[in-house]
Amino acid sequence: MVKVAVLGYGNIGSGVVTVIQENQALIEKKIDNEIEVKYVLDLRDFPGDPMEKKLVHDVNVILEDPEINIVCETMGGVEPAYTFSKKALLAGKSVCTSNKELVAAHGAELLEIAGKQNVNYMFEASVGGGIPIIRPLNNSLTPEKIEAITGIMNGTTNYMLTKMAKEGCSYEDVLKEAQEKGYAEKNPAADVEGYDACRKIAILSSLMCGKTVDYNDIYTEGITKITDKDFKYAKELGMSIKLLAMSKDVDGELLAMVAPFMISETHPLFAVNDVFNGILVHGNMLDDAMFYGRGAGKLPTASAVVSDVMECARNLHHNLRVYWSDEKMTMKNVSDTSKRFFVRMKADAFASARSAFGMPEKIVVPELPDEFAFITNVMTEKEYRQREQSVDGILGMIRVEA
């Protein structure tokens, strides 16, 4: 009998219980063992809930119970999730989590503890919700040298950008609608400023290179400056605008960044819309592999947590090694990287733009008579910033991904 405890009985925690109970017969058949949720930890009471009699308020009840094999941490945030997870691992219990903040901040340390205790620390649900991406990187793609990962990793911002593209809505209007539908929090900063996607690409980058990529070192820019006018130009160009999180091996250094990009209709991520996520992995032998699905949501994310529970159940008292050390990865300065830039300017500033950027092809949208736009030649970020400073009338800039 495999006995499980769930830390946090909120959206994801209750989903974990639902998945285990609804699919219990199937799960038990696949792990060749019985499974039971013995405890649920939460500060709140849930009178009348089916798990009411299994609810505990003291984590030590779980930590000190030798019957508990696996702990599901679905609390969110760094503390007390970090302390509880560390204590559980030290007590010889495997831990499965959906907590991207915790994994990005302490993943290497918790993996090391798990290895020493001969248990497992698993975090499939921390990136991509229900999309399997962590286990493929750790198993199916292990023969590969992963050279790049590029993805749409935040469903909220992708929903907002899709609405702006299809319906011509303003940023303010789509944010309000996303909040009303429960896609965006009352304080949406984690999503719209790119912090959520930043932590996810930090985790994938760490697995990609086997060293620690500190999310604080990743250049991060959100979607708050994107306007409905930008999408009018994108439509004219046959392009779309997506918030991309990317990581690339550049001559032994790692380039990682999160920012809005214009992408063409031939790009694999062009058709990833609404709340869906897409993650493109490039290996030196495999070439490109695409992972697509619901990147968030109660049951998809809970399903990913339970997939980790099942893997732990099959490997009780056996550590599955994950190559992620606490050595920090050398990061490449974004300013030294080259790309093209889409630039919007006031209508009377073309001479200034031509002087600073050469002879760009002017893009005009009839319903925007007071401005124009162009796409630069390939140049470094540093060079673009220098030229930008010599020009008056710039209304906005979006990077262009081939």
Secondary structure, DSSP 8 states (H G I E B T S, - for coil): -EEEEEE--SHHHHHHHHHHHHTHHHHHHHHTS-EEEEEEE-SS--TT-TTGGGEES-HHHHHT-TTEEEEEE---SSTTHHHHHHHHHHTT-EEEE--HHHHHHHHHHHHHHHHHHT--EE-GGGTTTTS--HHIIIIITTTS-EEEEEEE--HHHHHHHHHHHHH---HHHHHHHHHHTTSS-SS-HHHHTSHHHHHHHHHHHHHHHSSB--GGGSEE--STT--HHHHHHHHHHTEEEEEEEEEEEETTEEEEEEEEEEEETTSTTTT--TTEEEEEEEETTTEEEEEEEE---HHHHHHHHHHHHHHHHHTTT--------SSB--B--GGG-EEEEEEEEEGGGHHHHHHHH-S---B--TT-TTEEEEE--SEEHHHHHHHHHT-S-EEEEEEEE-
